[in-house]
Amino acid sequence: MTDTAPDRRRFLTLAGLGTLSLPLIACGTRSAAAAERFPVTKTDAQWRAQLGPAAYDVLRREGTERPFSSPLNDEHRAGTFACKGCAQPLFPSRTKFDSGTGWPSFWAPLKDAVATRRDGSLGMTRVEVHCRRCGGHLGHVFDDGPKPTGKRYCMNGVAMTFRAA
């Protein structure tokens, strides 16, 4: 018997994208970390100038990149994934796995690298993941990942950089 979970997950992800495409565009309607304070802060103009449109939309406006569009999906070298906003190391490459969803996925972040908060956008409750240092939105975490944690940190590649070991 073969394991069809990855194929089923990919099918469901792709099928759901058509349904969710319009709400995903609207998910960037509030500013990232608006009510919280972080060690790295900049003006909106400084963030825009540093990040460029796509990374700014994700990190500062809680947008979502198109699935399967990030070059970091295919990054398999040893190294560290870091926040594009402040260079905070976030995920070791050894925790990366292919979730079939179209976004870089990890089963665990580095200690004290990220924080989470409840996200009620899109008419559902999810757990949003942001950089602990600058508050930049990275993606969401779900309880359908592999062992040992059972977590799937589904991150936007445009919100991160990669540094090879």
N, C-alpha and C positions, 0 to 999 in steps of 0.2 A: 504494500500500500504506500502511495507517495503522499507527501505532505503538500496540500494545496493551499495552505494558509497564505503564503506570500502571493500566489496568483490571485486568490480571492481578495486579499487586501488591496492589491494593485487595481483589480477590476472595480472594486467598490470606491476606491479613491478617484479613479478616472470618471466613473459614472457620477459621482457626487460633485465633481468639479463643475460640470455644466449647470447643475442646480445651484451651486454656491457661488458662481462667478460674479454675479452682481453684488451680493452681500459682501464678498471678499473685498471688492473695490471700496465699499463703504466702511470697512473695518478700520481704516486709518483716520477716523474722524476725531479722535481725541489725541492730545499730545502725550507722548510717553512720559510716565513718571511725573505727571503734573503736580501732584500733591506731596511728593517725596523729595528729600534732599540727598544728594550724592556727592562723594568726594570730587568728582570731575564735573564741572558745570561750565556751560558756554551759553552765549546768546543764541537765539534762533538763527541769526545771520551767520554766526561763526560755524554752527553745525551745518547749515546749508552749504557754505563755502568748502568746508572740510570734506563732507561726505559725498556730494553729488546727489542728483535727484533720486535714484533708486535706493541707495543706502539711507538717505535722509527719510524717505517715505516709510521704510521699514523701522529703522532705529528710533526715529523721533515722532512718527505719526502712527505707529503700530500697523503699518501696511503689511502685505504679504506678497512675496515674489511669486512669479509663475512657477508651477511645479516643473521639474526636470530642466530648469533653465540655469541652474548654478553649476559652475565648473567644480565647485567643492564636492558635488555628488560623486565625482570620479577621482577624488583625492584619496589615495590609499597609502601614501608614504608615512613613515614614522615622523611624528612631530606634534605640534600643538595648534589648535584652532583658537583664535583670539577675537576679541571685540574690535570691530572696525572703527568704533567711535573713540575708544580710549586705550586700545592695545592690551586690555586685561586678558590674560590667558583664561580660557573657558573650558575647553574639552581636550583631553589627551586623545591622540589618534587611535590608541588601543581600545577605546570605548565606542568607536564609530562602527556602524553596521548598515547594511542595505535594507531599509525598511520597505522598499518598493513604492513609497509614497511620492517620490520626486523631490524631497527635501533632504538635506544632510541630517542624519539621525544618529543619536548617541544614547548609550544606556546609562551614562553617569557623567556629571560635570566634575571639574576639579573642585577641591574643597574651598568653600567660601567664594566661589567665582560668580555664581548666579543667585538670584533670589526669585521668588514666585509670588503671584497674587491672583486672586479670582478675576476671571474675565467673563463678563456676561454678554458680550457682543454676539451677534448672529443668532440671538434667541436661544442660546444654550449656555451652560456653564462649563468653562474650560479653565485650565490653569496656565496663565501666561508666565513666560520665563523672560527675565530681563537681567542685564549686566549689573552686578552689585556695585560696580565702581562708577558708571556714568548713567545708569538707569535705562540704557538703550534696549528697546524691544528686540528680542531674538527669535521668539516663536512660542511654542506651547509644549507642555509635557503631558503624556498620556500613559495609562496603565496597561499598555499592550506590547511592551518591549520584551526583549530577550532576558534570560538569566545573565547575571546574578540579581539584577535589580527589578526586572519586570517593567522598567520605565522606558519610554521612547521620547527622548528630547528631540522634537521635530523643529529644526532650526532653519531660519532663512540664511542661505549661503551669502547673500549680498550684505548681511549684517556682520560677517566675519572675515578674517584673513587667516592664512595658513602659514606657519613657520616650520620648515622641515628641521628635523633633529640633526 
